Amino acid sequence: MTLYELISFHKELLHRLSDAGIRTNDYRYADLFRDYTKMIRAGYKATYAVAVLAERYHVSERTVYALLHRLAGSV
């Protein structure tokens, strides 16, 4: 399957995601967000959870905060 065929097949979905302001690379951080919510439910402090996840996913703490803000937002 070519890139064109893939985009053409998913054109409507991609259009809706784009209109909602979803960045195409955000799929990479779905697990990070899930892990954060699990840690918070388990009683960990937010700053500790962010530090752990930054290390685990090889991103900065500032990036984790930005991702959490973006992924928790409503569409």
Backbone torsions as a table, in degrees:
resi	resn	phi	psi	omega
1	MET	NA	133.8	179.4
2	THR	-85.8	165.4	176.9
3	LEU	-60.5	-41.8	178.5
4	TYR	-58.4	-45.2	-179.2
5	GLU	-64.1	-39.9	179.0
6	LEU	-64.1	-46.6	178.9
7	ILE	-65.3	-43.6	-179.8
8	SER	-61.6	-41.5	-179.3
9	PHE	-65.4	-37.5	-176.4
10	HIS	-104.7	22.1	-174.4
11	LYS	-56.6	-46.6	-177.8
12	GLU	-64.6	-44.4	178.6
13	LEU	-62.5	-45.7	179.7
14	LEU	-62.2	-38.1	178.3
15	HIS	-63.4	-45.2	179.7
16	ARG	-64.6	-41.7	178.4
17	LEU	-63.4	-42.8	179.1
18	SER	-63.3	-43.6	178.9
19	ASP	-63.4	-30.5	179.3
20	ALA	-81.1	-5.3	178.7
21	GLY	83.4	17.2	-179.6
22	ILE	-81.7	129.2	179.1
23	ARG	-84.4	143.4	-175.0
24	THR	-64.4	-26.3	-178.9
25	ASN	-85.4	-5.6	-178.1
26	ASP	-64.4	-21.0	178.7
27	TYR	-59.4	-27.2	-178.0
28	ARG	-65.5	-22.1	-172.7
29	TYR	-109.1	11.8	177.4
30	ALA	-62.0	-40.1	179.0
31	ASP	-67.1	-37.4	177.1
32	LEU	-60.3	-46.2	-179.8
33	PHE	-63.6	-42.3	178.0
34	ARG	-61.5	-44.7	179.1
35	ASP	-62.9	-39.4	178.4
36	TYR	-61.9	-47.9	-179.0
37	THR	-63.9	-37.0	176.1
38	LYS	-62.7	-44.0	-178.4
39	MET	-65.6	-40.6	179.2
40	ILE	-65.2	-43.5	177.3
41	ARG	-63.1	-30.6	179.1
42	ALA	-77.6	-7.0	175.7
43	GLY	102.6	4.5	178.2
44	TYR	-72.2	147.6	174.5
45	LYS	-69.2	148.5	-177.2
46	ALA	-60.4	-42.3	-177.8
47	THR	-64.9	-36.9	177.2
48	TYR	-67.3	-45.1	179.8
49	ALA	-59.3	-43.1	179.8
50	VAL	-63.8	-42.4	-180.0
51	ALA	-63.3	-44.4	179.7
52	VAL	-63.3	-44.9	-177.8
53	LEU	-69.5	-34.6	176.7
54	ALA	-60.6	-43.0	178.6
55	GLU	-67.8	-45.4	-176.2
56	ARG	-64.1	-39.8	-175.6
57	TYR	-100.3	5.5	175.5
58	HIS	57.8	47.1	174.3
59	VAL	-132.6	167.2	179.4
60	SER	-77.2	160.8	177.1
61	GLU	-62.3	-37.6	178.5
62	ARG	-61.2	-39.1	177.9
63	THR	-64.6	-40.4	178.5
64	VAL	-61.9	-46.5	178.7
65	TYR	-59.3	-43.9	179.7
66	ALA	-63.5	-42.4	179.0
67	LEU	-64.5	-43.1	179.2
68	LEU	-61.5	-42.5	178.3
69	HIS	-63.0	-44.8	-177.5
70	ARG	-69.3	-43.5	-176.1
71	LEU	-76.2	-24.9	179.0
72	ALA	-82.6	-15.8	-178.2
73	GLY	-66.2	153.3	179.4
74	SER	-84.4	154.5	-177.7
75	VAL	-100.7	NA	NA
